[in-house]
Amino acid sequence: MIPCRRDGDDVIFEVHVQPGSRRPGVVGVHGGALKVAVSAPAQEGRANKALCEVLGKALRVRRSAVTIVTGERRRRKVVRVTGVTEEHVHALVEDVS
């Protein structure tokens, strides 16, 4: 299970991004963070945009509901997702584990 915290209608948690992957999607847990593979390279914000798309699709929210709070230039990021609960995030982790 990954640590999540609630902030109003939002859930905030850490993500470890793996850019340049052949198969994009949520792939598990890495160091206490949700590990997400994206096919986009880590250039000019492409991987960040792809991360928002992959997380939005996995959590069944719009891409615009996913924002990067910190770590835009790092693999380890903190994201904020609007319209989901902590239970949604934990269920996503269980599905890939």
Backbone as CSV, one residue per row, in Angstrom:
resi,resn,N_x,N_y,N_z,CA_x,CA_y,CA_z,C_x,C_y,C_z
1,MET,0.835,-1.178,0.000,0.000,0.000,0.000,0.884,1.248,0.000
2,ILE,0.463,2.265,-0.719,1.236,3.500,-0.751,0.558,4.552,0.123
3,PRO,1.350,5.429,0.736,0.754,6.477,1.562,0.014,7.496,0.701
4,CYS,-1.212,7.795,1.078,-2.029,8.808,0.409,-2.576,9.736,1.479
5,ARG,-2.822,10.967,1.084,-3.507,11.855,2.025,-4.603,12.604,1.300
6,ARG,-5.646,12.852,2.027,-6.822,13.530,1.488,-6.665,15.029,1.706
7,ASP,-7.070,15.821,0.718,-7.069,17.278,0.813,-8.339,17.769,0.135
8,GLY,-9.403,17.878,0.903,-10.700,18.235,0.329,-11.204,17.136,-0.572
9,ASP,-11.445,17.465,-1.848,-11.903,16.473,-2.830,-10.749,15.786,-3.545
10,ASP,-9.526,16.088,-3.129,-8.335,15.569,-3.800,-7.623,14.523,-2.964
11,VAL,-6.855,13.672,-3.655,-5.964,12.719,-3.005,-4.557,13.027,-3.507
12,ILE,-3.605,13.048,-2.592,-2.217,13.364,-2.920,-1.356,12.157,-2.578
13,PHE,-0.490,11.762,-3.527,0.389,10.613,-3.298,1.617,10.724,-4.191
14,GLU,2.626,9.877,-3.905,3.871,9.894,-4.668,3.816,8.891,-5.810
15,VAL,4.505,9.261,-6.899,4.572,8.420,-8.085,6.026,8.325,-8.521
16,HIS,6.438,7.132,-8.937,7.753,6.930,-9.548,7.498,6.656,-11.025
17,VAL,8.026,7.526,-11.900,7.760,7.436,-13.333,8.903,6.727,-14.052
18,GLN,8.547,5.844,-14.969,9.508,5.146,-15.812,9.246,5.571,-17.256
19,PRO,9.971,6.607,-17.744,9.744,7.073,-19.116,10.350,6.128,-20.152
20,GLY,9.863,6.222,-21.383,10.398,5.429,-22.482,10.044,3.958,-22.445
21,SER,8.993,3.610,-21.755,8.586,2.210,-21.629,7.817,1.744,-22.872
22,ARG,7.912,0.467,-23.160,7.159,-0.090,-24.286,5.687,-0.255,-23.956
23,ARG,5.401,-0.532,-22.690,4.010,-0.755,-22.267,3.638,0.247,-21.190
24,PRO,2.923,1.311,-21.556,2.526,2.291,-20.545,1.442,1.733,-19.623
25,GLY,1.470,2.181,-18.377,0.450,1.791,-17.417,1.001,1.767,-16.007
26,VAL,0.134,1.511,-15.066,0.527,1.375,-13.670,1.111,-0.017,-13.510
27,VAL,2.359,-0.090,-13.011,3.046,-1.379,-12.979,3.349,-1.893,-11.579
28,GLY,3.051,-1.130,-10.553,3.288,-1.618,-9.196,3.703,-0.527,-8.248
29,VAL,4.546,-0.909,-7.288,5.029,0.013,-6.257,6.546,0.011,-6.293
30,HIS,7.133,1.188,-6.143,8.590,1.329,-6.118,8.947,2.287,-4.986
31,GLY,9.575,1.764,-3.958,10.010,2.609,-2.845,8.896,3.379,-2.159
32,GLY,7.745,2.765,-2.019,6.626,3.422,-1.350,5.818,4.355,-2.235
33,ALA,6.121,4.373,-3.538,5.388,5.218,-4.484,4.757,4.342,-5.558
34,LEU,3.684,4.818,-6.145,3.040,4.125,-7.247,3.958,4.210,-8.462
35,LYS,4.313,3.079,-9.058,5.200,3.070,-10.219,4.357,3.069,-11.484
36,VAL,4.638,4.069,-12.345,3.875,4.234,-13.580,4.844,4.288,-14.757
37,ALA,4.628,3.435,-15.738,5.429,3.430,-16.951,4.722,4.262,-18.015
38,VAL,5.494,5.100,-18.715,4.952,5.897,-19.814,5.837,5.689,-21.039
39,SER,5.250,5.747,-22.210,6.027,5.527,-23.425,6.774,6.782,-23.868
40,ALA,6.333,7.937,-23.432,6.960,9.194,-23.825,8.340,9.348,-23.194
41,PRO,9.250,10.008,-23.905,10.570,10.261,-23.333,10.509,11.397,-22.320
42,ALA,11.529,11.475,-21.480,11.600,12.537,-20.471,12.203,13.791,-21.093
43,GLN,11.520,14.338,-22.078,11.969,15.532,-22.781,10.819,16.511,-22.918
44,GLU,11.087,17.765,-22.605,10.126,18.855,-22.812,8.757,18.593,-22.210
45,GLY,8.709,17.906,-21.087,7.455,17.672,-20.386,6.574,16.591,-20.981
46,ARG,7.074,15.858,-21.965,6.245,14.814,-22.588,5.897,13.699,-21.611
47,ALA,6.869,13.281,-20.807,6.601,12.209,-19.847,5.595,12.662,-18.787
48,ASN,5.651,13.933,-18.390,4.686,14.448,-17.414,3.268,14.426,-17.976
49,LYS,3.133,14.833,-19.227,1.811,14.815,-19.866,1.298,13.375,-19.976
50,ALA,2.190,12.475,-20.370,1.814,11.064,-20.485,1.438,10.479,-19.126
51,LEU,2.157,10.892,-18.072,1.835,10.426,-16.720,0.408,10.811,-16.354
52,CYS,0.033,12.051,-16.611,-1.327,12.502,-16.299,-2.363,11.705,-17.084
53,GLU,-2.059,11.381,-18.339,-2.980,10.586,-19.156,-3.132,9.168,-18.609
54,VAL,-2.002,8.538,-18.280,-2.038,7.157,-17.776,-2.769,7.090,-16.440
55,LEU,-2.456,8.005,-15.520,-3.128,7.998,-14.214,-4.615,8.318,-14.356
56,GLY,-4.949,9.267,-15.216,-6.356,9.598,-15.435,-7.139,8.400,-15.941
57,LYS,-6.551,7.701,-16.893,-7.217,6.519,-17.450,-7.347,5.417,-16.400
58,ALA,-6.269,5.182,-15.635,-6.289,4.117,-14.633,-7.281,4.410,-13.506
59,LEU,-7.417,5.685,-13.138,-8.318,6.061,-12.041,-9.694,6.508,-12.538
60,ARG,-9.879,6.485,-13.860,-11.153,6.832,-14.496,-11.586,8.266,-14.191
61,VAL,-10.621,9.166,-14.366,-10.902,10.600,-14.261,-10.305,11.279,-15.488
62,ARG,-10.663,12.518,-15.711,-10.087,13.270,-16.828,-8.606,13.533,-16.572
63,ARG,-7.871,13.676,-17.653,-6.443,13.988,-17.527,-6.239,15.290,-16.748
64,SER,-7.143,16.228,-16.917,-7.030,17.517,-16.234,-7.243,17.393,-14.725
65,ALA,-7.776,16.272,-14.258,-7.963,16.048,-12.820,-6.671,15.624,-12.143
66,VAL,-5.639,15.312,-12.941,-4.349,14.877,-12.416,-3.346,16.012,-12.603
67,THR,-2.770,16.477,-11.500,-1.758,17.528,-11.587,-0.513,17.103,-10.819
68,ILE,0.622,17.561,-11.303,1.889,17.280,-10.639,2.161,18.422,-9.673
69,VAL,2.291,18.076,-8.391,2.521,19.080,-7.353,4.007,19.415,-7.267
70,THR,4.841,18.389,-7.163,6.286,18.591,-7.111,6.989,17.518,-7.932
71,GLY,8.213,17.818,-8.351,9.028,16.827,-9.038,8.874,16.811,-10.542
72,GLU,8.524,17.928,-11.156,8.308,17.938,-12.600,9.532,17.493,-13.394
73,ARG,10.713,17.667,-12.855,11.934,17.281,-13.568,12.625,16.071,-12.951
74,ARG,11.889,15.331,-12.154,12.434,14.127,-11.512,11.544,12.931,-11.809
75,ARG,12.093,11.758,-11.587,11.270,10.540,-11.743,10.273,10.424,-10.602
76,ARG,10.664,10.870,-9.418,9.796,10.802,-8.235,8.981,12.081,-8.165
77,LYS,7.675,11.955,-8.194,6.780,13.113,-8.209,5.697,12.969,-7.153
78,VAL,5.137,14.070,-6.777,3.938,14.083,-5.938,2.810,14.571,-6.837
79,VAL,1.736,13.792,-6.897,0.597,14.155,-7.742,-0.651,14.374,-6.900
80,ARG,-1.533,15.188,-7.461,-2.833,15.470,-6.849,-3.898,15.048,-7.855
81,VAL,-4.846,14.235,-7.374,-5.922,13.761,-8.258,-7.249,14.189,-7.656
82,THR,-8.033,14.870,-8.452,-9.354,15.337,-8.031,-10.404,14.320,-8.441
83,GLY,-11.348,14.062,-7.526,-12.483,13.212,-7.868,-12.307,11.743,-7.547
84,VAL,-11.277,11.394,-6.778,-11.099,10.008,-6.346,-10.889,9.981,-4.838
85,THR,-10.961,8.792,-4.297,-10.708,8.626,-2.869,-9.419,7.839,-2.673
86,GLU,-8.969,7.794,-1.442,-7.785,6.998,-1.132,-8.019,5.531,-1.469
87,GLU,-9.257,5.084,-1.289,-9.596,3.697,-1.578,-9.420,3.370,-3.066
88,HIS,-9.735,4.334,-3.953,-9.526,4.135,-5.387,-8.049,3.899,-5.691
89,VAL,-7.191,4.687,-5.071,-5.748,4.558,-5.297,-5.250,3.221,-4.755
90,HIS,-5.688,2.856,-3.564,-5.266,1.586,-2.970,-5.776,0.396,-3.800
91,ALA,-6.989,0.490,-4.337,-7.518,-0.582,-5.174,-6.710,-0.708,-6.465
92,LEU,-6.243,0.413,-6.999,-5.399,0.388,-8.187,-4.094,-0.338,-7.918
93,VAL,-3.515,-0.090,-6.751,-2.273,-0.760,-6.353,-2.504,-2.259,-6.216
94,GLU,-3.623,-2.636,-5.601,-3.919,-4.060,-5.415,-4.140,-4.769,-6.738
95,ASP,-4.729,-4.064,-7.714,-4.987,-4.671,-9.023,-3.706,-5.028,-9.761
96,VAL,-2.657,-4.238,-9.584,-1.402,-4.504,-10.298,-0.425,-5.345,-9.501
97,SER,-0.704,-5.551,-8.237,0.205,-6.331,-7.406,-0.019,-7.814,-7.563
